[in-house]
Amino acid sequence: MSDIALPAARRAPPLPRFRMPRGLLWQALLLAAVLGLGWWFWGNVQANMAKRGLELGFGFLDRAAGIPIGEAVVEYTPASSYARALWVGFLNTLRVAVVGCVIATILGIALGVMRLSPNPLLRGLVGGYVEIVRNTPLVLQLVFWHAVILGLPPVRQALEVLPGVFLSQRGMKIPVLVASPAMWALLAALAAGALGWWLLLRRERARQAATGQRRPTILPGLAMLLGLPALSVLALGAPQVEWPELTGFNFQGGVTLSPEFVALLTGLVVYTAAFVAEIVRAGIQSVHRGQWEAAFALGLPRGRIMRLVILPQALRVIIPPMTSQFLNLTKNSSLAIVIGYPDLVSVANTAINQTGQAIEVISIFMAVYLAMSLLTSLAMNLYNRSVQIRER
């Protein structure tokens, strides 16, 4: 009987081995190191504060601050709480940041367009301004503008730079609308007109994208922007304007902007506008020359070419760095402490010196600046998404 080879018994396949990805392992180790460092820091803080008889907590915010603040948007007295004092400092910072971003944007766009002017004198002047301002420390510029404001004539010889706007050693006096139903109706009508113009622009852009045709929007938009306030004035009357008048040794009426606020706003606007001008110039030059030549070949005037052809394409390059400049202006406002403007950081430093609650106060204004930066980035990113050119 011949030997018959029997088939070898099949072996069971080996069980798969679990292997952690190397990148995930390093991230887990890094997270553990960060948590360990945070735990050590927290324990060290508690031990050092216990040695000095201090306790962590935000209960001090309800105590009377006793901080004199010379400029406040809302009602404030030294008997107010620390929470109220920090709120006043935040509103002062927010006022400078919002007004500064708006003025710096307008001025920077104008300077950026002039930077590309065919006139060599204008182009050279703007270029010199941009180079000097960008290469000079902002702190020195703030000190310079503060010295300029304090060197102005006294109140009785105040300079009238515009009708009803006076500059002196004590700052700037400007007219103000008197709060009344007519004023609120006028502001609401202006907002409604601006909203209607924006909706009209959106509709016509959608029509142009779908059919290639677009109706004029300037005259209907101006009709809404000016017609609705005119109807409000006809219905409720014109709001009263309180004009500043020199009586004796000081002005009566109007609103006073302190020398510190004027110097800080001027310094931030002049400094940021130089960067905005370069951003606008680079954005315009990023559009290919052929776009200009094609638009000229169609017979479009230079102004309409810039508005309808060049700027919509340049915005893709302009918006992202503009976001950074808005954030920089907001954070640079913390240098107000150099010239004595009571912003959030200045009030917070005084609160730290009086209470010793450094960690709590620093965490408050860090959270405030973080929230302002994130909200600014969110708004600019949404706007950037809306102006992106969508290919068909």
C-alpha positions as CSV (number, residue, x, y, z in Angstrom):
1,M,0.0,0.0,0.0
2,S,1.5,3.3,-1.1
3,D,1.9,6.2,1.2
4,I,-0.7,9.0,0.7
5,A,0.4,12.5,1.7
6,L,-2.2,14.0,3.9
7,P,-2.8,17.8,3.6
8,A,-1.2,19.9,6.3
9,A,-3.6,21.2,8.9
10,R,-4.5,24.8,8.2
11,R,-3.2,27.3,10.7
12,A,-5.5,29.9,12.1
13,P,-4.6,33.4,10.9
14,P,-2.8,35.5,13.5
15,L,-4.9,38.0,15.4
16,P,-4.4,41.6,14.2
17,R,-2.2,43.6,16.6
18,F,-3.3,47.0,17.7
19,R,-0.8,49.7,16.9
20,M,-1.3,53.3,17.9
21,P,-0.4,55.7,15.2
22,R,2.8,57.5,16.0
23,G,1.3,61.0,15.4
24,L,-1.6,60.2,17.8
25,L,0.9,58.9,20.4
26,W,2.9,62.2,20.3
27,Q,-0.2,64.3,20.6
28,A,-1.3,62.3,23.6
29,L,2.1,62.8,25.3
30,L,2.0,66.5,24.5
31,L,-1.5,66.8,25.9
32,A,-0.4,65.0,29.1
33,A,2.6,67.4,29.4
34,V,0.4,70.4,29.0
35,L,-2.1,69.2,31.6
36,G,0.8,68.4,34.0
37,L,2.3,71.9,33.5
38,G,-1.1,73.4,34.1
39,W,-1.6,71.4,37.3
40,W,1.9,72.5,38.5
41,F,1.1,76.1,37.7
42,W,-2.2,76.0,39.5
43,G,-0.7,74.5,42.6
44,N,2.2,77.0,42.5
45,V,-0.3,79.9,42.2
46,Q,-2.4,78.7,45.2
47,A,0.7,78.2,47.4
48,N,2.1,81.6,46.6
49,M,-1.2,83.4,47.1
50,A,-1.7,81.5,50.4
51,K,1.7,82.8,51.7
52,R,0.6,86.4,51.0
53,G,-2.8,86.0,52.5
54,L,-4.7,86.3,49.2
55,E,-7.5,84.2,47.9
56,L,-8.6,83.5,44.3
57,G,-12.0,84.8,43.4
58,F,-14.0,87.6,41.8
59,G,-15.7,88.9,44.9
60,F,-13.7,92.1,44.7
61,L,-15.7,93.2,41.7
62,D,-18.6,94.2,43.9
63,R,-16.5,96.5,46.1
64,A,-16.2,100.2,45.6
65,A,-13.3,100.9,43.2
66,G,-12.3,104.5,44.2
67,I,-10.7,104.8,40.8
68,P,-11.1,108.3,39.2
69,I,-11.8,108.0,35.5
70,G,-11.9,111.3,33.7
71,E,-13.7,110.0,30.5
72,A,-16.6,107.6,30.6
73,V,-19.3,106.7,28.1
74,V,-21.7,105.7,30.8
75,E,-22.3,107.1,34.2
76,Y,-19.5,106.5,36.6
77,T,-18.2,107.8,40.0
78,P,-15.3,106.7,42.2
79,A,-17.9,105.1,44.5
80,S,-18.9,102.7,41.7
81,S,-17.7,99.0,41.8
82,Y,-14.7,97.5,40.2
83,A,-17.0,95.8,37.8
84,R,-18.4,99.1,36.7
85,A,-14.9,100.6,36.4
86,L,-13.7,97.7,34.1
87,W,-16.9,98.1,32.1
88,V,-16.1,101.8,31.6
89,G,-12.6,100.9,30.5
90,F,-13.9,98.3,28.1
91,L,-16.4,100.8,26.5
92,N,-13.5,103.4,26.1
93,T,-11.5,100.7,24.3
94,L,-14.4,99.7,22.1
95,R,-15.1,103.3,21.1
96,V,-11.5,103.9,20.0
97,A,-11.3,100.5,18.2
98,V,-14.6,100.9,16.2
99,V,-14.1,104.5,15.3
100,G,-10.4,103.9,14.5
101,C,-11.1,100.9,12.2
102,V,-13.7,102.9,10.2
103,I,-11.6,106.0,9.7
104,A,-8.4,104.0,9.0
105,T,-10.2,102.0,6.4
106,I,-11.5,105.1,4.6
107,L,-8.2,106.9,4.8
108,G,-6.1,103.8,3.9
109,I,-8.2,103.0,0.7
110,A,-7.8,106.6,-0.5
111,L,-4.1,106.5,0.1
112,G,-3.8,103.1,-1.5
113,V,-5.5,104.4,-4.7
114,M,-3.3,107.6,-4.7
115,R,-0.2,105.4,-4.3
116,L,-0.9,104.2,-7.8
117,S,-1.6,107.7,-9.2
118,P,0.1,108.6,-12.5
119,N,1.0,111.9,-10.9
120,P,4.6,111.4,-9.6
121,L,4.4,114.1,-7.0
122,L,1.2,112.7,-5.4
123,R,2.6,109.1,-5.7
124,G,5.9,110.2,-4.0
125,L,4.2,112.1,-1.2
126,V,2.0,109.1,-0.3
127,G,4.9,106.8,-0.6
128,G,7.0,108.9,1.8
129,Y,4.1,109.0,4.3
130,V,3.7,105.2,4.1
131,E,7.4,104.5,4.6
132,I,7.9,107.0,7.4
133,V,4.8,106.0,9.4
134,R,5.3,102.2,9.0
135,N,9.0,102.4,10.1
136,T,8.4,104.5,13.2
137,P,7.3,102.9,16.5
138,L,3.7,103.5,17.4
139,V,4.5,104.5,21.0
140,L,6.6,107.4,19.7
141,Q,3.8,108.5,17.4
142,L,1.3,108.5,20.2
143,V,3.5,110.6,22.3
144,F,4.1,112.9,19.4
145,W,0.4,113.4,18.7
146,H,-0.3,113.9,22.4
147,A,2.4,116.6,22.5
148,V,0.8,118.3,19.4
149,I,-2.6,118.4,21.0
150,L,-1.3,119.8,24.3
151,G,0.6,122.4,22.2
152,L,-2.5,123.8,20.6
153,P,-3.8,127.3,21.5
154,P,-5.9,127.7,24.7
155,V,-9.7,127.4,24.7
156,R,-10.3,131.1,24.0
157,Q,-8.1,130.9,20.8
158,A,-9.4,127.5,19.7
159,L,-9.0,126.5,16.1
160,E,-12.2,126.0,14.1
161,V,-11.1,123.3,11.7
162,L,-14.7,122.7,10.5
163,P,-18.0,124.5,11.1
164,G,-18.8,123.8,14.7
165,V,-15.6,121.7,15.3
166,F,-13.0,123.3,17.5
167,L,-9.5,122.2,18.5
168,S,-7.7,123.4,21.6
169,Q,-5.5,122.3,24.5
170,R,-8.5,120.7,26.1
171,G,-9.2,118.4,23.1
172,M,-11.9,118.7,20.5
173,K,-15.5,120.1,20.7
174,I,-18.0,118.8,18.2
175,P,-21.7,119.3,17.7
176,V,-24.2,116.6,18.8
177,L,-27.8,115.7,18.1
178,V,-30.2,116.2,21.0
179,A,-31.9,113.0,21.9
180,S,-35.6,113.2,20.8
181,P,-38.2,111.2,18.9
182,A,-37.2,113.1,15.8
183,M,-33.6,112.0,16.2
184,W,-34.4,108.4,16.7
185,A,-36.8,108.4,13.7
186,L,-34.1,110.0,11.5
187,L,-31.5,107.4,12.5
188,A,-34.0,104.6,11.9
189,A,-34.8,106.0,8.5
190,L,-31.1,106.2,7.6
191,A,-30.6,102.6,8.7
192,A,-33.6,101.5,6.7
193,G,-32.4,103.3,3.6
194,A,-28.9,101.8,3.9
195,L,-30.4,98.3,4.3
196,G,-32.7,98.8,1.3
197,W,-29.8,99.9,-0.9
198,W,-27.8,96.8,0.2
199,L,-30.7,94.5,-0.6
200,L,-31.1,96.2,-4.0
201,L,-27.3,95.6,-4.7
202,R,-27.7,91.9,-3.7
203,R,-30.6,91.5,-6.0
204,E,-28.9,93.1,-9.0
205,R,-25.7,91.1,-8.4
206,A,-27.8,87.9,-8.5
207,R,-29.5,89.1,-11.6
208,Q,-26.2,89.8,-13.3
209,A,-24.8,86.4,-12.3
210,A,-27.9,84.7,-13.7
211,T,-28.6,86.7,-16.9
212,G,-25.5,88.9,-17.4
213,Q,-27.7,92.0,-17.1
214,R,-27.7,94.5,-14.3
215,R,-29.9,97.5,-13.7
216,P,-28.6,100.8,-12.3
217,T,-28.5,100.9,-8.5
218,I,-27.0,104.3,-7.6
219,L,-30.1,106.5,-8.2
220,P,-32.6,104.1,-6.5
221,G,-30.1,103.6,-3.7
222,L,-29.7,107.3,-3.1
223,A,-33.4,107.8,-3.3
224,M,-33.9,105.3,-0.4
225,L,-30.9,106.6,1.6
226,L,-32.0,110.3,1.3
227,G,-35.7,110.0,0.7
228,L,-36.6,108.0,3.9
229,P,-34.8,110.5,6.2
230,A,-36.5,113.4,4.3
231,L,-39.9,111.8,4.9
232,S,-38.9,111.4,8.6
233,V,-38.0,115.1,8.8
234,L,-41.3,116.1,7.1
235,A,-43.3,114.0,9.5
236,L,-41.6,114.7,12.9
237,G,-39.4,117.7,12.1
238,A,-35.7,118.0,12.0
239,P,-33.8,116.9,15.2
240,Q,-32.1,119.7,17.1
241,V,-28.3,120.0,17.0
242,E,-26.4,121.3,20.0
243,W,-23.6,123.5,18.7
244,P,-20.6,124.3,20.9
245,E,-20.3,128.0,21.7
246,L,-17.5,129.8,23.5
247,T,-18.8,131.6,26.6
248,G,-16.2,133.0,28.8
249,F,-13.3,130.7,29.4
250,N,-14.8,127.5,28.1
251,F,-17.3,126.1,25.5
252,Q,-20.9,125.4,26.3
253,G,-22.8,122.7,24.4
254,G,-21.7,120.0,22.1
255,V,-19.5,117.0,23.0
256,T,-16.0,117.2,24.3
257,L,-13.3,114.7,23.2
258,S,-10.4,114.7,25.6
259,P,-6.9,115.4,24.4
260,E,-5.9,111.8,25.2
261,F,-8.7,110.4,23.1
262,V,-7.9,112.6,20.2
263,A,-4.2,111.8,20.3
264,L,-4.8,108.1,20.7
265,L,-7.4,108.0,17.8
266,T,-5.1,110.1,15.6
267,G,-2.1,108.0,16.2
268,L,-3.9,104.7,15.6
269,V,-5.6,105.9,12.5
270,V,-2.4,107.4,10.9
271,Y,-0.4,104.3,11.8
272,T,-2.9,101.7,10.6
273,A,-3.9,103.7,7.5
274,A,-0.3,103.4,6.2
275,F,-0.5,99.6,6.4
276,V,-4.0,99.6,4.8
277,A,-2.7,101.7,2.0
278,E,-0.1,99.1,1.1
279,I,-2.6,96.3,1.4
280,V,-4.9,98.1,-1.1
281,R,-2.1,98.9,-3.4
282,A,-0.9,95.3,-3.4
283,G,-4.5,94.1,-4.0
284,I,-5.1,96.3,-7.0
285,Q,-1.7,95.5,-8.5
286,S,-2.5,91.7,-8.1
287,V,-5.2,92.0,-10.8
288,H,-3.7,91.3,-14.2
289,R,-3.0,94.2,-16.5
290,G,-5.2,92.5,-19.1
291,Q,-8.3,93.3,-17.0
292,W,-7.6,97.0,-17.4
293,E,-6.9,96.7,-21.1
294,A,-10.1,94.7,-21.7
295,A,-12.2,97.2,-19.8
296,F,-10.6,100.1,-21.6
297,A,-11.3,98.3,-24.9
298,L,-15.0,98.2,-23.9
299,G,-15.0,102.0,-23.5
300,L,-15.5,102.0,-19.7
301,P,-14.3,105.1,-17.8
302,R,-11.5,104.6,-15.3
303,G,-13.7,105.1,-12.2
304,R,-16.1,102.4,-13.3
305,I,-13.3,100.1,-14.2
306,M,-11.9,100.4,-10.7
307,R,-15.3,99.9,-9.1
308,L,-16.8,97.1,-11.3
309,V,-13.8,95.2,-12.6
310,I,-10.6,95.7,-10.5
311,L,-11.9,96.1,-6.9
312,P,-14.2,93.0,-6.9
313,Q,-11.1,90.9,-7.9
314,A,-8.7,92.7,-5.6
315,L,-10.9,92.1,-2.5
316,R,-9.9,88.5,-2.5
317,V,-6.3,89.7,-1.8
318,I,-7.3,92.7,0.4
319,I,-9.7,91.3,3.0
320,P,-7.5,88.7,4.8
321,P,-4.7,91.1,5.7
322,M,-7.2,93.8,6.4
323,T,-8.6,91.5,9.2
324,S,-5.1,91.4,10.7
325,Q,-4.9,95.2,10.7
326,F,-8.3,95.6,12.4
327,L,-7.0,93.2,15.1
328,N,-3.8,95.1,15.4
329,L,-5.5,98.4,15.8
330,T,-7.8,96.9,18.5
331,K,-4.8,95.4,20.4
332,N,-2.6,98.5,19.9
333,S,-5.2,100.6,21.7
334,S,-3.8,99.1,24.9
335,L,-0.9,101.6,24.4
336,A,-3.3,104.3,25.6
337,I,-1.8,103.9,29.0
338,V,1.3,105.8,27.7
339,I,-0.7,109.0,27.2
340,G,-3.1,108.6,30.1
341,Y,-6.3,107.5,28.3
342,P,-8.4,105.4,30.6
343,D,-8.9,102.3,28.5
344,L,-9.4,98.7,29.8
345,V,-5.7,98.0,30.4
346,S,-5.2,101.3,32.3
347,V,-8.2,100.7,34.5
348,A,-7.2,97.0,35.0
349,N,-3.7,98.0,36.1
350,T,-5.1,100.4,38.7
351,A,-7.4,97.7,39.9
352,I,-4.5,95.2,40.2
353,N,-2.5,97.7,42.3
354,Q,-5.4,98.4,44.6
355,T,-6.7,94.8,45.1
356,G,-3.7,92.6,44.4
357,Q,-6.1,90.3,42.4
358,A,-3.7,90.2,39.4
359,I,-4.7,86.8,38.1
360,E,-8.4,87.5,38.1
361,V,-8.0,91.0,36.5
362,I,-5.6,89.9,33.9
363,S,-7.8,86.9,33.0
364,I,-10.7,89.4,32.6
365,F,-9.0,91.7,30.1
366,M,-7.4,88.7,28.3
367,A,-10.8,87.2,27.8
368,V,-12.2,90.6,26.6
369,Y,-9.5,91.1,24.0
370,L,-9.8,87.4,22.9
371,A,-13.6,87.9,22.4
372,M,-13.1,91.1,20.5
373,S,-10.5,89.5,18.2
374,L,-12.6,86.4,17.6
375,L,-15.8,88.5,16.8
376,T,-13.8,90.7,14.4
377,S,-12.3,87.7,12.7
378,L,-15.7,86.1,12.4
379,A,-17.3,89.2,10.8
380,M,-14.4,89.7,8.4
381,N,-14.4,86.0,7.4
382,L,-18.1,86.1,6.7
383,Y,-17.6,89.2,4.6
384,N,-14.7,87.6,2.8
385,R,-16.8,84.6,2.0
386,S,-19.5,86.9,0.6
387,V,-17.2,88.8,-1.8
388,Q,-15.4,85.7,-3.2
389,I,-15.8,85.3,-6.9
390,R,-17.7,82.0,-7.6
391,E,-16.8,80.3,-10.8
392,R,-19.5,78.8,-12.9
